[in-house]
């Protein structure tokens, strides 16, 4: 079994169940523990020099949150990324986020929100200019950009629901950035969204938002192969939402 990385620098000789849970959760989200990988209570207990009890407690919590699943007579496995779940999440996100941006466009003054988005874009650019971009680092700043929009219109909890759908959605987004490393493209798309807001151009914004959300879905579906293809389940291109004539259609 691939070893959990997160706790290797911990000063605790014997981590408790919560620490083991957090370590496993982080490694699953970052794809260090890949979808479909088998993990063992016994091996982890031996690795951390603990009894099986704290590991079992961690497994119970992770299973309840959809990060792992127990297959009778086979073992415990990291869950696969469900593409049907991704499709529904992206559809919900598109509808909600477009509505949020449309609300902001109608506001008399945009200085405050534009300043926050500009600050976020500066952070993205600094990360790109520094080189050696980490997919998890860029993902966090990317998420902050969109969270700013939801929070501005009083829908911060909605973004939390979207953002915290991590067993599938977060891993799918990270899989895309790891496969394609298209950070410059993502930065440019964010800049275009901000400019559309600045220009109060609703039509251009809707098109840019669609391309931003669905382009990585398309890229992963069309580009995934080999070992990474086995990370996905319910991979059916024909079930994905399509965009025609300026409107979403199912």
Residue pairs with C-beta under 8 A, 6 or more apart in sequence:
1 37
1 38
1 39
1 40
1 43
1 44
2 32
2 33
2 34
2 37
3 47
4 20
4 23
4 24
4 27
4 32
4 33
4 44
4 47
5 23
5 27
5 32
6 22
6 23
6 24
6 26
6 27
7 15
7 19
7 20
7 23
7 48
10 19
12 19
13 49
14 48
14 49
14 50
15 23
15 48
15 50
15 54
16 54
17 53
17 54
17 55
17 57
17 58
18 58
20 44
20 48
20 50
20 54
20 55
20 58
21 57
21 58
21 61
21 62
24 33
24 39
24 44
24 58
24 62
24 67
24 68
25 62
25 65
25 67
26 32
27 33
28 62
28 67
28 68
28 78
28 167
28 171
29 166
29 170
29 171
29 174
30 135
30 136
30 174
31 171
31 174
31 175
31 178
33 39
33 78
34 78
34 227
34 231
35 78
35 79
35 80
35 81
35 171
35 230
35 231
35 232
36 77
36 78
36 80
36 230
36 231
37 77
37 78
38 75
38 76
38 77
39 68
39 75
39 76
39 77
39 78
40 75
40 76
41 52
41 55
41 56
41 59
41 76
42 52
44 55
45 51
45 52
45 54
45 55
48 54
48 55
59 68
59 76
62 68
63 69
63 70
63 76
65 167
66 79
66 167
66 168
67 78
67 79
67 166
67 167
68 76
68 77
68 78
68 79
69 76
69 77
69 79
70 76
71 77
79 167
80 230
80 231
80 232
80 233
81 167
81 168
81 171
81 172
81 175
81 231
81 232
81 233
82 168
82 232
82 233
82 234
83 172
83 221
83 232
83 233
83 234
83 235
83 236
83 239
84 234
84 236
84 239
85 165
85 168
85 169
85 234
86 168
86 169
86 172
86 217
87 217
87 239
87 240
87 241
89 162
89 165
89 168
89 169
90 213
90 214
90 217
90 241
91 241
91 248
91 250
92 162
93 162
93 213
94 209
94 210
94 213
94 214
94 241
94 248
95 248
96 150
96 155
96 158
96 162
97 146
97 149
97 150
97 209
97 213
98 205
98 206
98 209
100 149
100 150
100 152
100 153
100 155
101 149
101 193
101 197
101 205
101 209
102 202
103 153
104 110
104 113
104 149
104 152
104 153
104 197
105 197
105 200
105 202
105 205
107 113
110 197
110 198
110 200
113 148
113 149
113 152
113 197
114 194
114 197
114 198
116 148
116 152
117 145
117 148
117 190
117 194
117 197
118 194
120 141
120 144
120 145
120 148
120 190
121 145
121 187
121 190
121 191
121 194
123 141
123 144
124 138
124 141
124 142
124 145
124 183
124 186
124 187
124 190
125 187
127 133
127 137
127 138
127 141
127 183
128 183
128 184
128 187
133 181
133 183
135 174
135 177
135 178
135 181
136 174
138 177
138 183
138 186
139 170
139 173
139 174
139 177
142 186
142 190
143 163
145 190
146 159
147 156
147 159
147 163
150 156
150 158
150 159
151 159
162 169
163 170
172 220
173 216
175 220
175 224
175 228
175 231
176 216
176 219
176 220
177 183
177 186
179 219
179 220
179 223
179 224
179 228
180 216
180 219
180 223
182 216
182 219
186 212
189 208
189 211
189 212
189 215
190 212
192 208
193 205
193 208
193 209
193 212
196 202
196 204
196 205
196 208
197 205
203 246
206 246
207 246
210 243
210 248
214 241
214 243
217 240
218 240
221 235
221 237
221 240
222 237
224 231
224 232
224 235
229 235
241 248
241 249
241 250
242 248
242 249
242 250
243 249
